[in-house]
Amino acid sequence: MIQGIERKIELEIERNRIRVTIFHGEDEQVIKLNLEEARELTEELEKVLEDYSQRKQIRID
């Protein structure tokens, strides 16, 4: 039996960076982004989410 692994994402503002912490079960990964990198990530994520939404509406018979 496979147990569900909890995922959680936390965002924090540090002095001059955005700290992204991704918890995956007992593991965690920390990514520190400067303001420009955080904006680029936001833009890319918006594009991917929009693409995903559009693909989900396409019905394949």
N, C-alpha and C positions, 0 to 999 in steps of 0.2 A: 504494500500500500504506500502510495506517495502522499506525503503530508504537504499541505499548502505552506509555501514559504511567504512570509509577510514581506512586502516591499513598502518602503516609505522614503519620501524625498523631503529633505529639509533645506531651506534657503536662509542664509544669514548674511547680513551686511557686515563686512569687516571694515577696517580703516579705509582702504581704497580698492577693495575687491568684493565680489559676490562669492560666497562660499556655498557650494552645492554639495550636500552629503546624501548619498544614496545608500540606504540600508537594505540589504538583501539577506534575510535570515540573520545569521550571526555575523555576517561580513558587512563591511561598509567601504565605500569609496568616496574620497573627497576630491572635488575639483574646485579650483579657485580661478575665477574669471575676472579680467578687468572689465571696465564698463563697455568697451567696444565689443569684446568677445561675448558678453552677456546679451548685448543687443543683437548681434549676429545670430546667436543661438535662438533668441526669441523669433527672429524673422524666419529662420530655417524651420523651426518647429511649427510656426503658423502655416508655412507652405506645405509641409508634410501632412499636417492635420487636415488641411483643405483638400489635398490630393486624396488622402484616405477617405474622407467623407464622399468625394465624388466617385471614387472607385466602388465604394460600398453601395452606391445607388445603381450601379450598372449591374444588370441581371444577365447572367450567363446561363443559357438554356442548353 
